């Protein structure tokens, strides 16, 4: 992973953690589901990004051949 990706991942994790803390302090039942939903969304986004990179790399290989 690049340093930018690692830094962005850490910042997103901190943001989700702090928002979960706010939801806990507000005594909202969403504090349990929010991190799980956000984590799932992150996995979906990284999966889509990985697929896009694979298709781009495949396109470059076909052009070079």
Wavefront OBJ file of the C-alpha trace (Angstrom):
o trace
v 0.000 0.000 0.000
v 1.112 3.513 -0.653
v 1.693 5.900 2.222
v -1.243 8.034 1.051
v -3.590 5.053 1.167
v -2.395 4.073 4.626
v -2.801 7.624 5.932
v -6.287 7.904 4.443
v -7.288 4.551 5.939
v -6.069 5.596 9.388
v -7.926 8.921 9.180
v -11.159 7.205 8.134
v -10.855 4.695 10.986
v -10.315 7.531 13.468
v -13.273 9.472 12.060
v -15.565 6.448 12.326
v -14.325 5.772 15.848
v -14.959 9.344 16.992
v -18.410 9.399 15.392
v -19.214 6.111 17.126
v -18.096 7.662 20.407
v -20.424 10.611 19.816
v -23.284 8.202 19.111
v -22.498 6.325 22.350
v -22.500 9.556 24.328
v -25.847 10.470 22.750
v -27.116 7.036 23.887
v -28.088 6.190 20.335
v -28.524 2.518 19.408
v -26.812 3.281 16.073
v -23.354 3.170 17.693
v -23.340 -0.623 17.333
v -24.346 -0.798 13.666
v -22.576 2.307 12.358
v -18.961 1.016 12.396
v -20.005 -2.331 10.900
v -21.970 -0.688 8.082
v -19.181 1.799 7.383
v -16.597 -1.008 7.388
v -18.692 -2.980 4.915
v -18.968 0.063 2.684
v -15.190 0.472 2.829
v -14.653 -3.154 1.813
v -17.018 -2.729 -1.128
v -15.214 0.444 -2.250
v -11.768 -1.187 -2.013
v -13.093 -4.210 -3.919
v -14.446 -2.020 -6.717
v -11.184 -0.070 -6.830
v -9.226 -3.330 -7.084
v -11.419 -4.498 -9.978
v -10.917 -1.198 -11.815
v -7.139 -1.472 -11.409
v -7.188 -5.068 -12.710
v -9.209 -4.077 -15.787
v -6.888 -1.133 -16.493
v -3.824 -3.370 -16.188
v -5.414 -5.960 -18.468
v -6.128 -3.235 -21.046
v -2.508 -2.050 -20.951
v -1.234 -5.618 -21.403
v -3.490 -6.169 -24.435
v -2.271 -2.974 -26.091
v 1.380 -3.913 -25.554
v 0.941 -7.419 -27.021
l 1 2 3 4 5 6 7 8 9 10 11 12 13 14 15 16 17 18 19 20 21 22 23 24 25 26 27 28 29 30 31 32 33 34 35 36 37 38 39 40 41 42 43 44 45 46 47 48 49 50 51 52 53 54 55 56 57 58 59 60 61 62 63 64 65
